[in-house]
Structure formats: structure tokens, C-alpha cells
Amino acid sequence: MATEQIGYRGPTACAAAGITYRQLDYWARTGLVEPSVRPAHGSGTQRLYSFRDVVVLKVVKRFLDTGVSLQNIRTTVRHLREQGLGDLERMTLMSDGATVYECTSPDEVHALLQGGQGIFGIAVGVVWRDVESALSQLHGERIDTGETLVGHNPADELARRRNRAV
């Protein structure tokens, strides 16, 4: 089953991204990271997050933990939303604490490091694999039927699709 057909409820997204439900709720209400599968429509409705959403949640958490400003994180989230799924997996995000940069080659990383200031990076592919691993132990939900999927690994479908493309 394609990862686009699976959604994750709030508690599952929180567990996979390493955030609290309070953070998830605040980020959704303020538009930082909104669920792309199903937003909440009033009291009692369940938000449903895509695999990509959960990866973005984990990236946001890592940036917040390192002190990047919320304004820069919002800009980064907009950029991540515009990228294709495969592009995310190959992306490295670097920050000097003030600005976030996307690096697509070792030369770009090297150029940033030459500035002489402190830089930290997030290899989105590593975050991607962390989220895949976490979600493989948790429950997903079929978007079309609402059927609960236990221990579904989104990487299985991606691997099948890559093998078919070769």
C-alpha cells in the first residue's frame, strides 16, 4: 500500500517525531505543521498526518532543540512542503542559528563551514529513516477505509516502487 494512502493520528505522529501532543496541537493550530491528510474539524475529530508530515514534525523538533528561531523554522517548513518526497530524503539542512540553508552537495556544506562560525546540520534522510523505523512499530490508518494498520512500514512500499522503476 502506498504511503500516500496511510495516515497517522496525533498520538502516533507525536511518538514517531518525539514531540508532545501539546506541541503537535499548537503547531497545527498556528499553521506551523498542519496535517495534510485530514485537519481537525471541530471537537472530537481526529487529525491525520502523512508520513511526510511526521518527517517535517521531527525536523522542526530538531531545529527548536538547537535554538533556531520560529520565523526561520516556518520558512524552512514552507520550503520542505514544496519539495518532492524523494528530494526530502536526499536533503541536508544546515543552520548557523540565524538562517537555515539547504545543501545538496558536499561543496555547499564545505562553503558554509568555511565561514568560520558554528554550523549544525540535519540530514533529512536520517530523520526519514528514524521516522520509518518508529512508524513500523506503531499504528497507521488507511485513508480510504479508516482500517487500522498495525506495524506498517512505509519503507516497504517505497522499496517496492523503487525496484519497479529500475
Chimera marker file (.cmm) of the C-alpha trace (Angstrom):
<marker_set name="trace">
<marker id="1" x="0.000" y="0.000" z="0.000" r="1" g="1" b="0" radius="0.5"/>
<marker id="2" x="1.380" y="3.434" z="-0.976" r="1" g="1" b="0" radius="0.5"/>
<marker id="3" x="2.488" y="5.744" z="1.827" r="1" g="1" b="0" radius="0.5"/>
<marker id="4" x="0.147" y="8.394" z="0.393" r="1" g="1" b="0" radius="0.5"/>
<marker id="5" x="-2.778" y="6.137" z="1.376" r="1" g="1" b="0" radius="0.5"/>
<marker id="6" x="-1.763" y="5.892" z="5.040" r="1" g="1" b="0" radius="0.5"/>
<marker id="7" x="-2.339" y="8.473" z="7.730" r="1" g="1" b="0" radius="0.5"/>
<marker id="8" x="-1.208" y="8.685" z="11.327" r="1" g="1" b="0" radius="0.5"/>
<marker id="9" x="-3.268" y="10.021" z="14.227" r="1" g="1" b="0" radius="0.5"/>
<marker id="10" x="-1.853" y="12.643" z="16.555" r="1" g="1" b="0" radius="0.5"/>
<marker id="11" x="-0.514" y="10.323" z="19.283" r="1" g="1" b="0" radius="0.5"/>
<marker id="12" x="1.266" y="8.183" z="16.667" r="1" g="1" b="0" radius="0.5"/>
<marker id="13" x="2.760" y="11.245" z="14.953" r="1" g="1" b="0" radius="0.5"/>
<marker id="14" x="3.936" y="12.513" z="18.360" r="1" g="1" b="0" radius="0.5"/>
<marker id="15" x="5.593" y="9.210" z="19.246" r="1" g="1" b="0" radius="0.5"/>
<marker id="16" x="7.395" y="8.979" z="15.889" r="1" g="1" b="0" radius="0.5"/>
<marker id="17" x="8.520" y="12.637" z="15.911" r="1" g="1" b="0" radius="0.5"/>
<marker id="18" x="9.486" y="12.750" z="19.585" r="1" g="1" b="0" radius="0.5"/>
<marker id="19" x="7.171" y="15.627" z="20.483" r="1" g="1" b="0" radius="0.5"/>
<marker id="20" x="4.356" y="16.149" z="22.961" r="1" g="1" b="0" radius="0.5"/>
<marker id="21" x="0.718" y="16.251" z="21.991" r="1" g="1" b="0" radius="0.5"/>
<marker id="22" x="0.607" y="19.833" z="23.257" r="1" g="1" b="0" radius="0.5"/>
<marker id="23" x="3.348" y="20.782" z="20.749" r="1" g="1" b="0" radius="0.5"/>
<marker id="24" x="1.558" y="18.949" z="17.938" r="1" g="1" b="0" radius="0.5"/>
<marker id="25" x="-1.725" y="20.684" z="18.712" r="1" g="1" b="0" radius="0.5"/>
<marker id="26" x="-0.092" y="24.124" z="18.961" r="1" g="1" b="0" radius="0.5"/>
<marker id="27" x="1.855" y="23.666" z="15.718" r="1" g="1" b="0" radius="0.5"/>
<marker id="28" x="-1.328" y="22.583" z="13.903" r="1" g="1" b="0" radius="0.5"/>
<marker id="29" x="-3.419" y="25.464" z="15.305" r="1" g="1" b="0" radius="0.5"/>
<marker id="30" x="-0.753" y="28.059" z="14.434" r="1" g="1" b="0" radius="0.5"/>
<marker id="31" x="-0.173" y="26.629" z="10.950" r="1" g="1" b="0" radius="0.5"/>
<marker id="32" x="3.455" y="25.616" z="11.546" r="1" g="1" b="0" radius="0.5"/>
<marker id="33" x="2.859" y="21.973" z="10.627" r="1" g="1" b="0" radius="0.5"/>
<marker id="34" x="-0.707" y="21.170" z="9.663" r="1" g="1" b="0" radius="0.5"/>
<marker id="35" x="-1.881" y="17.646" z="8.934" r="1" g="1" b="0" radius="0.5"/>
<marker id="36" x="-2.051" y="17.228" z="5.164" r="1" g="1" b="0" radius="0.5"/>
<marker id="37" x="-4.317" y="14.161" z="5.217" r="1" g="1" b="0" radius="0.5"/>
<marker id="38" x="-7.140" y="15.341" z="7.468" r="1" g="1" b="0" radius="0.5"/>
<marker id="39" x="-7.254" y="18.505" z="9.568" r="1" g="1" b="0" radius="0.5"/>
<marker id="40" x="-9.394" y="18.698" z="12.704" r="1" g="1" b="0" radius="0.5"/>
<marker id="41" x="-12.917" y="19.920" z="12.016" r="1" g="1" b="0" radius="0.5"/>
<marker id="42" x="-14.106" y="20.850" z="15.479" r="1" g="1" b="0" radius="0.5"/>
<marker id="43" x="-14.190" y="18.958" z="18.724" r="1" g="1" b="0" radius="0.5"/>
<marker id="44" x="-13.913" y="15.199" z="18.538" r="1" g="1" b="0" radius="0.5"/>
<marker id="45" x="-12.432" y="14.893" z="15.039" r="1" g="1" b="0" radius="0.5"/>
<marker id="46" x="-9.050" y="13.252" z="14.603" r="1" g="1" b="0" radius="0.5"/>
<marker id="47" x="-6.253" y="14.929" z="12.693" r="1" g="1" b="0" radius="0.5"/>
<marker id="48" x="-4.479" y="12.581" z="10.313" r="1" g="1" b="0" radius="0.5"/>
<marker id="49" x="-0.838" y="13.183" z="9.385" r="1" g="1" b="0" radius="0.5"/>
<marker id="50" x="1.027" y="11.844" z="6.347" r="1" g="1" b="0" radius="0.5"/>
<marker id="51" x="4.456" y="10.221" z="6.508" r="1" g="1" b="0" radius="0.5"/>
<marker id="52" x="5.938" y="13.455" z="5.091" r="1" g="1" b="0" radius="0.5"/>
<marker id="53" x="4.168" y="15.466" z="7.827" r="1" g="1" b="0" radius="0.5"/>
<marker id="54" x="5.762" y="13.290" z="10.516" r="1" g="1" b="0" radius="0.5"/>
<marker id="55" x="9.222" y="13.772" z="8.959" r="1" g="1" b="0" radius="0.5"/>
<marker id="56" x="8.653" y="17.542" z="8.954" r="1" g="1" b="0" radius="0.5"/>
<marker id="57" x="7.492" y="17.408" z="12.597" r="1" g="1" b="0" radius="0.5"/>
<marker id="58" x="10.737" y="15.684" z="13.571" r="1" g="1" b="0" radius="0.5"/>
<marker id="59" x="12.838" y="18.211" z="11.608" r="1" g="1" b="0" radius="0.5"/>
<marker id="60" x="11.010" y="21.078" z="13.365" r="1" g="1" b="0" radius="0.5"/>
<marker id="61" x="11.678" y="19.452" z="16.742" r="1" g="1" b="0" radius="0.5"/>
<marker id="62" x="15.397" y="19.161" z="15.976" r="1" g="1" b="0" radius="0.5"/>
<marker id="63" x="15.620" y="22.803" z="14.898" r="1" g="1" b="0" radius="0.5"/>
<marker id="64" x="13.761" y="24.004" z="18.002" r="1" g="1" b="0" radius="0.5"/>
<marker id="65" x="16.063" y="21.926" z="20.202" r="1" g="1" b="0" radius="0.5"/>
<marker id="66" x="19.074" y="23.732" z="18.718" r="1" g="1" b="0" radius="0.5"/>
<marker id="67" x="17.620" y="27.211" z="19.141" r="1" g="1" b="0" radius="0.5"/>
<marker id="68" x="16.648" y="28.155" z="15.582" r="1" g="1" b="0" radius="0.5"/>
<marker id="69" x="14.050" y="30.933" z="15.560" r="1" g="1" b="0" radius="0.5"/>
<marker id="70" x="10.442" y="30.077" z="14.885" r="1" g="1" b="0" radius="0.5"/>
<marker id="71" x="10.439" y="32.503" z="11.944" r="1" g="1" b="0" radius="0.5"/>
<marker id="72" x="13.288" y="30.596" z="10.277" r="1" g="1" b="0" radius="0.5"/>
<marker id="73" x="11.613" y="27.277" z="11.059" r="1" g="1" b="0" radius="0.5"/>
<marker id="74" x="8.391" y="28.488" z="9.396" r="1" g="1" b="0" radius="0.5"/>
<marker id="75" x="10.356" y="29.418" z="6.264" r="1" g="1" b="0" radius="0.5"/>
<marker id="76" x="12.041" y="26.012" z="6.304" r="1" g="1" b="0" radius="0.5"/>
<marker id="77" x="8.713" y="24.188" z="6.691" r="1" g="1" b="0" radius="0.5"/>
<marker id="78" x="7.291" y="26.046" z="3.676" r="1" g="1" b="0" radius="0.5"/>
<marker id="79" x="10.351" y="25.001" z="1.672" r="1" g="1" b="0" radius="0.5"/>
<marker id="80" x="10.064" y="21.364" z="2.805" r="1" g="1" b="0" radius="0.5"/>
<marker id="81" x="6.382" y="21.268" z="1.785" r="1" g="1" b="0" radius="0.5"/>
<marker id="82" x="7.335" y="22.318" z="-1.765" r="1" g="1" b="0" radius="0.5"/>
<marker id="83" x="9.850" y="19.501" z="-2.202" r="1" g="1" b="0" radius="0.5"/>
<marker id="84" x="9.106" y="16.115" z="-3.701" r="1" g="1" b="0" radius="0.5"/>
<marker id="85" x="9.216" y="13.143" z="-1.369" r="1" g="1" b="0" radius="0.5"/>
<marker id="86" x="12.458" y="11.823" z="-2.907" r="1" g="1" b="0" radius="0.5"/>
<marker id="87" x="14.056" y="15.278" z="-2.662" r="1" g="1" b="0" radius="0.5"/>
<marker id="88" x="13.447" y="15.302" z="1.082" r="1" g="1" b="0" radius="0.5"/>
<marker id="89" x="15.264" y="12.026" z="1.536" r="1" g="1" b="0" radius="0.5"/>
<marker id="90" x="18.420" y="13.431" z="-0.125" r="1" g="1" b="0" radius="0.5"/>
<marker id="91" x="18.357" y="16.848" z="1.543" r="1" g="1" b="0" radius="0.5"/>
<marker id="92" x="20.707" y="18.243" z="4.188" r="1" g="1" b="0" radius="0.5"/>
<marker id="93" x="19.610" y="21.315" z="6.105" r="1" g="1" b="0" radius="0.5"/>
<marker id="94" x="22.282" y="23.466" z="7.732" r="1" g="1" b="0" radius="0.5"/>
<marker id="95" x="21.883" y="26.369" z="10.126" r="1" g="1" b="0" radius="0.5"/>
<marker id="96" x="24.129" y="28.892" z="11.777" r="1" g="1" b="0" radius="0.5"/>
<marker id="97" x="21.366" y="29.571" z="14.304" r="1" g="1" b="0" radius="0.5"/>
<marker id="98" x="20.121" y="32.585" z="12.360" r="1" g="1" b="0" radius="0.5"/>
<marker id="99" x="19.477" y="31.194" z="8.886" r="1" g="1" b="0" radius="0.5"/>
<marker id="100" x="18.616" y="27.757" z="7.516" r="1" g="1" b="0" radius="0.5"/>
<marker id="101" x="20.278" y="26.617" z="4.291" r="1" g="1" b="0" radius="0.5"/>
<marker id="102" x="19.531" y="23.656" z="2.048" r="1" g="1" b="0" radius="0.5"/>
<marker id="103" x="22.698" y="21.906" z="0.940" r="1" g="1" b="0" radius="0.5"/>
<marker id="104" x="22.511" y="19.456" z="-1.912" r="1" g="1" b="0" radius="0.5"/>
<marker id="105" x="26.220" y="18.780" z="-2.310" r="1" g="1" b="0" radius="0.5"/>
<marker id="106" x="29.313" y="18.372" z="-0.137" r="1" g="1" b="0" radius="0.5"/>
<marker id="107" x="30.704" y="21.541" z="-1.759" r="1" g="1" b="0" radius="0.5"/>
<marker id="108" x="27.808" y="23.593" z="-0.389" r="1" g="1" b="0" radius="0.5"/>
<marker id="109" x="28.332" y="22.156" z="3.096" r="1" g="1" b="0" radius="0.5"/>
<marker id="110" x="32.055" y="22.919" z="2.832" r="1" g="1" b="0" radius="0.5"/>
<marker id="111" x="31.377" y="26.503" z="1.715" r="1" g="1" b="0" radius="0.5"/>
<marker id="112" x="29.168" y="27.092" z="4.773" r="1" g="1" b="0" radius="0.5"/>
<marker id="113" x="31.802" y="25.667" z="7.103" r="1" g="1" b="0" radius="0.5"/>
<marker id="114" x="34.425" y="27.995" z="5.602" r="1" g="1" b="0" radius="0.5"/>
<marker id="115" x="32.555" y="30.929" z="7.149" r="1" g="1" b="0" radius="0.5"/>
<marker id="116" x="34.175" y="30.057" z="10.475" r="1" g="1" b="0" radius="0.5"/>
<marker id="117" x="31.031" y="30.185" z="12.553" r="1" g="1" b="0" radius="0.5"/>
<marker id="118" x="29.222" y="27.390" z="14.305" r="1" g="1" b="0" radius="0.5"/>
<marker id="119" x="27.042" y="25.377" z="11.954" r="1" g="1" b="0" radius="0.5"/>
<marker id="120" x="24.868" y="22.370" z="12.618" r="1" g="1" b="0" radius="0.5"/>
<marker id="121" x="23.174" y="20.151" z="10.109" r="1" g="1" b="0" radius="0.5"/>
<marker id="122" x="20.227" y="17.849" z="9.783" r="1" g="1" b="0" radius="0.5"/>
<marker id="123" x="20.448" y="15.075" z="7.204" r="1" g="1" b="0" radius="0.5"/>
<marker id="124" x="16.761" y="14.740" z="6.377" r="1" g="1" b="0" radius="0.5"/>
<marker id="125" x="17.376" y="11.206" z="5.063" r="1" g="1" b="0" radius="0.5"/>
<marker id="126" x="18.471" y="10.145" z="8.556" r="1" g="1" b="0" radius="0.5"/>
<marker id="127" x="15.356" y="11.743" z="10.073" r="1" g="1" b="0" radius="0.5"/>
<marker id="128" x="13.328" y="9.982" z="7.355" r="1" g="1" b="0" radius="0.5"/>
<marker id="129" x="14.741" y="6.580" z="8.349" r="1" g="1" b="0" radius="0.5"/>
<marker id="130" x="14.189" y="7.315" z="12.059" r="1" g="1" b="0" radius="0.5"/>
<marker id="131" x="10.535" y="8.090" z="11.344" r="1" g="1" b="0" radius="0.5"/>
<marker id="132" x="10.171" y="4.963" z="9.168" r="1" g="1" b="0" radius="0.5"/>
<marker id="133" x="11.577" y="2.851" z="11.971" r="1" g="1" b="0" radius="0.5"/>
<marker id="134" x="9.330" y="4.425" z="14.603" r="1" g="1" b="0" radius="0.5"/>
<marker id="135" x="6.192" y="4.154" z="12.450" r="1" g="1" b="0" radius="0.5"/>
<marker id="136" x="6.911" y="0.496" z="11.684" r="1" g="1" b="0" radius="0.5"/>
<marker id="137" x="6.244" y="-0.165" z="15.380" r="1" g="1" b="0" radius="0.5"/>
<marker id="138" x="3.094" y="1.977" z="15.558" r="1" g="1" b="0" radius="0.5"/>
<marker id="139" x="-0.409" y="2.058" z="14.090" r="1" g="1" b="0" radius="0.5"/>
<marker id="140" x="-1.282" y="3.717" z="10.806" r="1" g="1" b="0" radius="0.5"/>
<marker id="141" x="-4.673" y="4.146" z="9.222" r="1" g="1" b="0" radius="0.5"/>
<marker id="142" x="-5.868" y="3.613" z="5.661" r="1" g="1" b="0" radius="0.5"/>
<marker id="143" x="-7.105" y="6.963" z="4.419" r="1" g="1" b="0" radius="0.5"/>
<marker id="144" x="-9.832" y="5.490" z="2.234" r="1" g="1" b="0" radius="0.5"/>
<marker id="145" x="-11.368" y="2.993" z="4.679" r="1" g="1" b="0" radius="0.5"/>
<marker id="146" x="-10.117" y="4.035" z="8.120" r="1" g="1" b="0" radius="0.5"/>
<marker id="147" x="-8.791" y="0.499" z="8.665" r="1" g="1" b="0" radius="0.5"/>
<marker id="148" x="-6.088" y="0.358" z="11.340" r="1" g="1" b="0" radius="0.5"/>
<marker id="149" x="-2.740" y="-0.931" z="10.104" r="1" g="1" b="0" radius="0.5"/>
<marker id="150" x="-0.541" y="-2.413" z="12.788" r="1" g="1" b="0" radius="0.5"/>
<marker id="151" x="3.215" y="-2.174" z="12.355" r="1" g="1" b="0" radius="0.5"/>
<marker id="152" x="3.074" y="-0.984" z="8.733" r="1" g="1" b="0" radius="0.5"/>
<marker id="153" x="6.496" y="0.030" z="7.462" r="1" g="1" b="0" radius="0.5"/>
<marker id="154" x="6.252" y="2.840" z="4.894" r="1" g="1" b="0" radius="0.5"/>
<marker id="155" x="9.710" y="1.884" z="3.617" r="1" g="1" b="0" radius="0.5"/>
<marker id="156" x="8.382" y="-1.438" z="2.315" r="1" g="1" b="0" radius="0.5"/>
<marker id="157" x="6.155" y="0.264" z="-0.240" r="1" g="1" b="0" radius="0.5"/>
<marker id="158" x="8.837" y="2.788" z="-1.194" r="1" g="1" b="0" radius="0.5"/>
<marker id="159" x="11.318" y="-0.026" z="-1.786" r="1" g="1" b="0" radius="0.5"/>
<marker id="160" x="8.803" y="-1.877" z="-3.975" r="1" g="1" b="0" radius="0.5"/>
<marker id="161" x="8.160" y="1.270" z="-6.026" r="1" g="1" b="0" radius="0.5"/>
<marker id="162" x="11.897" y="1.966" z="-6.479" r="1" g="1" b="0" radius="0.5"/>
<marker id="163" x="12.521" y="-1.627" z="-7.602" r="1" g="1" b="0" radius="0.5"/>
<marker id="164" x="9.708" y="-1.390" z="-10.145" r="1" g="1" b="0" radius="0.5"/>
<marker id="165" x="11.160" y="1.866" z="-11.524" r="1" g="1" b="0" radius="0.5"/>
<marker id="166" x="14.588" y="0.320" z="-12.155" r="1" g="1" b="0" radius="0.5"/>
<link id1="1" id2="2" r="1" g="1" b="0" radius="0.2"/>
<link id1="2" id2="3" r="1" g="1" b="0" radius="0.2"/>
<link id1="3" id2="4" r="1" g="1" b="0" radius="0.2"/>
<link id1="4" id2="5" r="1" g="1" b="0" radius="0.2"/>
<link id1="5" id2="6" r="1" g="1" b="0" radius="0.2"/>
<link id1="6" id2="7" r="1" g="1" b="0" radius="0.2"/>
<link id1="7" id2="8" r="1" g="1" b="0" radius="0.2"/>
<link id1="8" id2="9" r="1" g="1" b="0" radius="0.2"/>
<link id1="9" id2="10" r="1" g="1" b="0" radius="0.2"/>
<link id1="10" id2="11" r="1" g="1" b="0" radius="0.2"/>
<link id1="11" id2="12" r="1" g="1" b="0" radius="0.2"/>
<link id1="12" id2="13" r="1" g="1" b="0" radius="0.2"/>
<link id1="13" id2="14" r="1" g="1" b="0" radius="0.2"/>
<link id1="14" id2="15" r="1" g="1" b="0" radius="0.2"/>
<link id1="15" id2="16" r="1" g="1" b="0" radius="0.2"/>
<link id1="16" id2="17" r="1" g="1" b="0" radius="0.2"/>
<link id1="17" id2="18" r="1" g="1" b="0" radius="0.2"/>
<link id1="18" id2="19" r="1" g="1" b="0" radius="0.2"/>
<link id1="19" id2="20" r="1" g="1" b="0" radius="0.2"/>
<link id1="20" id2="21" r="1" g="1" b="0" radius="0.2"/>
<link id1="21" id2="22" r="1" g="1" b="0" radius="0.2"/>
<link id1="22" id2="23" r="1" g="1" b="0" radius="0.2"/>
<link id1="23" id2="24" r="1" g="1" b="0" radius="0.2"/>
<link id1="24" id2="25" r="1" g="1" b="0" radius="0.2"/>
<link id1="25" id2="26" r="1" g="1" b="0" radius="0.2"/>
<link id1="26" id2="27" r="1" g="1" b="0" radius="0.2"/>
<link id1="27" id2="28" r="1" g="1" b="0" radius="0.2"/>
<link id1="28" id2="29" r="1" g="1" b="0" radius="0.2"/>
<link id1="29" id2="30" r="1" g="1" b="0" radius="0.2"/>
<link id1="30" id2="31" r="1" g="1" b="0" radius="0.2"/>
<link id1="31" id2="32" r="1" g="1" b="0" radius="0.2"/>
<link id1="32" id2="33" r="1" g="1" b="0" radius="0.2"/>
<link id1="33" id2="34" r="1" g="1" b="0" radius="0.2"/>
<link id1="34" id2="35" r="1" g="1" b="0" radius="0.2"/>
<link id1="35" id2="36" r="1" g="1" b="0" radius="0.2"/>
<link id1="36" id2="37" r="1" g="1" b="0" radius="0.2"/>
<link id1="37" id2="38" r="1" g="1" b="0" radius="0.2"/>
<link id1="38" id2="39" r="1" g="1" b="0" radius="0.2"/>
<link id1="39" id2="40" r="1" g="1" b="0" radius="0.2"/>
<link id1="40" id2="41" r="1" g="1" b="0" radius="0.2"/>
<link id1="41" id2="42" r="1" g="1" b="0" radius="0.2"/>
<link id1="42" id2="43" r="1" g="1" b="0" radius="0.2"/>
<link id1="43" id2="44" r="1" g="1" b="0" radius="0.2"/>
<link id1="44" id2="45" r="1" g="1" b="0" radius="0.2"/>
<link id1="45" id2="46" r="1" g="1" b="0" radius="0.2"/>
<link id1="46" id2="47" r="1" g="1" b="0" radius="0.2"/>
<link id1="47" id2="48" r="1" g="1" b="0" radius="0.2"/>
<link id1="48" id2="49" r="1" g="1" b="0" radius="0.2"/>
<link id1="49" id2="50" r="1" g="1" b="0" radius="0.2"/>
<link id1="50" id2="51" r="1" g="1" b="0" radius="0.2"/>
<link id1="51" id2="52" r="1" g="1" b="0" radius="0.2"/>
<link id1="52" id2="53" r="1" g="1" b="0" radius="0.2"/>
<link id1="53" id2="54" r="1" g="1" b="0" radius="0.2"/>
<link id1="54" id2="55" r="1" g="1" b="0" radius="0.2"/>
<link id1="55" id2="56" r="1" g="1" b="0" radius="0.2"/>
<link id1="56" id2="57" r="1" g="1" b="0" radius="0.2"/>
<link id1="57" id2="58" r="1" g="1" b="0" radius="0.2"/>
<link id1="58" id2="59" r="1" g="1" b="0" radius="0.2"/>
<link id1="59" id2="60" r="1" g="1" b="0" radius="0.2"/>
<link id1="60" id2="61" r="1" g="1" b="0" radius="0.2"/>
<link id1="61" id2="62" r="1" g="1" b="0" radius="0.2"/>
<link id1="62" id2="63" r="1" g="1" b="0" radius="0.2"/>
<link id1="63" id2="64" r="1" g="1" b="0" radius="0.2"/>
<link id1="64" id2="65" r="1" g="1" b="0" radius="0.2"/>
<link id1="65" id2="66" r="1" g="1" b="0" radius="0.2"/>
<link id1="66" id2="67" r="1" g="1" b="0" radius="0.2"/>
<link id1="67" id2="68" r="1" g="1" b="0" radius="0.2"/>
<link id1="68" id2="69" r="1" g="1" b="0" radius="0.2"/>
<link id1="69" id2="70" r="1" g="1" b="0" radius="0.2"/>
<link id1="70" id2="71" r="1" g="1" b="0" radius="0.2"/>
<link id1="71" id2="72" r="1" g="1" b="0" radius="0.2"/>
<link id1="72" id2="73" r="1" g="1" b="0" radius="0.2"/>
<link id1="73" id2="74" r="1" g="1" b="0" radius="0.2"/>
<link id1="74" id2="75" r="1" g="1" b="0" radius="0.2"/>
<link id1="75" id2="76" r="1" g="1" b="0" radius="0.2"/>
<link id1="76" id2="77" r="1" g="1" b="0" radius="0.2"/>
<link id1="77" id2="78" r="1" g="1" b="0" radius="0.2"/>
<link id1="78" id2="79" r="1" g="1" b="0" radius="0.2"/>
<link id1="79" id2="80" r="1" g="1" b="0" radius="0.2"/>
<link id1="80" id2="81" r="1" g="1" b="0" radius="0.2"/>
<link id1="81" id2="82" r="1" g="1" b="0" radius="0.2"/>
<link id1="82" id2="83" r="1" g="1" b="0" radius="0.2"/>
<link id1="83" id2="84" r="1" g="1" b="0" radius="0.2"/>
<link id1="84" id2="85" r="1" g="1" b="0" radius="0.2"/>
<link id1="85" id2="86" r="1" g="1" b="0" radius="0.2"/>
<link id1="86" id2="87" r="1" g="1" b="0" radius="0.2"/>
<link id1="87" id2="88" r="1" g="1" b="0" radius="0.2"/>
<link id1="88" id2="89" r="1" g="1" b="0" radius="0.2"/>
<link id1="89" id2="90" r="1" g="1" b="0" radius="0.2"/>
<link id1="90" id2="91" r="1" g="1" b="0" radius="0.2"/>
<link id1="91" id2="92" r="1" g="1" b="0" radius="0.2"/>
<link id1="92" id2="93" r="1" g="1" b="0" radius="0.2"/>
<link id1="93" id2="94" r="1" g="1" b="0" radius="0.2"/>
<link id1="94" id2="95" r="1" g="1" b="0" radius="0.2"/>
<link id1="95" id2="96" r="1" g="1" b="0" radius="0.2"/>
<link id1="96" id2="97" r="1" g="1" b="0" radius="0.2"/>
<link id1="97" id2="98" r="1" g="1" b="0" radius="0.2"/>
<link id1="98" id2="99" r="1" g="1" b="0" radius="0.2"/>
<link id1="99" id2="100" r="1" g="1" b="0" radius="0.2"/>
<link id1="100" id2="101" r="1" g="1" b="0" radius="0.2"/>
<link id1="101" id2="102" r="1" g="1" b="0" radius="0.2"/>
<link id1="102" id2="103" r="1" g="1" b="0" radius="0.2"/>
<link id1="103" id2="104" r="1" g="1" b="0" radius="0.2"/>
<link id1="104" id2="105" r="1" g="1" b="0" radius="0.2"/>
<link id1="105" id2="106" r="1" g="1" b="0" radius="0.2"/>
<link id1="106" id2="107" r="1" g="1" b="0" radius="0.2"/>
<link id1="107" id2="108" r="1" g="1" b="0" radius="0.2"/>
<link id1="108" id2="109" r="1" g="1" b="0" radius="0.2"/>
<link id1="109" id2="110" r="1" g="1" b="0" radius="0.2"/>
<link id1="110" id2="111" r="1" g="1" b="0" radius="0.2"/>
<link id1="111" id2="112" r="1" g="1" b="0" radius="0.2"/>
<link id1="112" id2="113" r="1" g="1" b="0" radius="0.2"/>
<link id1="113" id2="114" r="1" g="1" b="0" radius="0.2"/>
<link id1="114" id2="115" r="1" g="1" b="0" radius="0.2"/>
<link id1="115" id2="116" r="1" g="1" b="0" radius="0.2"/>
<link id1="116" id2="117" r="1" g="1" b="0" radius="0.2"/>
<link id1="117" id2="118" r="1" g="1" b="0" radius="0.2"/>
<link id1="118" id2="119" r="1" g="1" b="0" radius="0.2"/>
<link id1="119" id2="120" r="1" g="1" b="0" radius="0.2"/>
<link id1="120" id2="121" r="1" g="1" b="0" radius="0.2"/>
<link id1="121" id2="122" r="1" g="1" b="0" radius="0.2"/>
<link id1="122" id2="123" r="1" g="1" b="0" radius="0.2"/>
<link id1="123" id2="124" r="1" g="1" b="0" radius="0.2"/>
<link id1="124" id2="125" r="1" g="1" b="0" radius="0.2"/>
<link id1="125" id2="126" r="1" g="1" b="0" radius="0.2"/>
<link id1="126" id2="127" r="1" g="1" b="0" radius="0.2"/>
<link id1="127" id2="128" r="1" g="1" b="0" radius="0.2"/>
<link id1="128" id2="129" r="1" g="1" b="0" radius="0.2"/>
<link id1="129" id2="130" r="1" g="1" b="0" radius="0.2"/>
<link id1="130" id2="131" r="1" g="1" b="0" radius="0.2"/>
<link id1="131" id2="132" r="1" g="1" b="0" radius="0.2"/>
<link id1="132" id2="133" r="1" g="1" b="0" radius="0.2"/>
<link id1="133" id2="134" r="1" g="1" b="0" radius="0.2"/>
<link id1="134" id2="135" r="1" g="1" b="0" radius="0.2"/>
<link id1="135" id2="136" r="1" g="1" b="0" radius="0.2"/>
<link id1="136" id2="137" r="1" g="1" b="0" radius="0.2"/>
<link id1="137" id2="138" r="1" g="1" b="0" radius="0.2"/>
<link id1="138" id2="139" r="1" g="1" b="0" radius="0.2"/>
<link id1="139" id2="140" r="1" g="1" b="0" radius="0.2"/>
<link id1="140" id2="141" r="1" g="1" b="0" radius="0.2"/>
<link id1="141" id2="142" r="1" g="1" b="0" radius="0.2"/>
<link id1="142" id2="143" r="1" g="1" b="0" radius="0.2"/>
<link id1="143" id2="144" r="1" g="1" b="0" radius="0.2"/>
<link id1="144" id2="145" r="1" g="1" b="0" radius="0.2"/>
<link id1="145" id2="146" r="1" g="1" b="0" radius="0.2"/>
<link id1="146" id2="147" r="1" g="1" b="0" radius="0.2"/>
<link id1="147" id2="148" r="1" g="1" b="0" radius="0.2"/>
<link id1="148" id2="149" r="1" g="1" b="0" radius="0.2"/>
<link id1="149" id2="150" r="1" g="1" b="0" radius="0.2"/>
<link id1="150" id2="151" r="1" g="1" b="0" radius="0.2"/>
<link id1="151" id2="152" r="1" g="1" b="0" radius="0.2"/>
<link id1="152" id2="153" r="1" g="1" b="0" radius="0.2"/>
<link id1="153" id2="154" r="1" g="1" b="0" radius="0.2"/>
<link id1="154" id2="155" r="1" g="1" b="0" radius="0.2"/>
<link id1="155" id2="156" r="1" g="1" b="0" radius="0.2"/>
<link id1="156" id2="157" r="1" g="1" b="0" radius="0.2"/>
<link id1="157" id2="158" r="1" g="1" b="0" radius="0.2"/>
<link id1="158" id2="159" r="1" g="1" b="0" radius="0.2"/>
<link id1="159" id2="160" r="1" g="1" b="0" radius="0.2"/>
<link id1="160" id2="161" r="1" g="1" b="0" radius="0.2"/>
<link id1="161" id2="162" r="1" g="1" b="0" radius="0.2"/>
<link id1="162" id2="163" r="1" g="1" b="0" radius="0.2"/>
<link id1="163" id2="164" r="1" g="1" b="0" radius="0.2"/>
<link id1="164" id2="165" r="1" g="1" b="0" radius="0.2"/>
<link id1="165" id2="166" r="1" g="1" b="0" radius="0.2"/>
</marker_set>
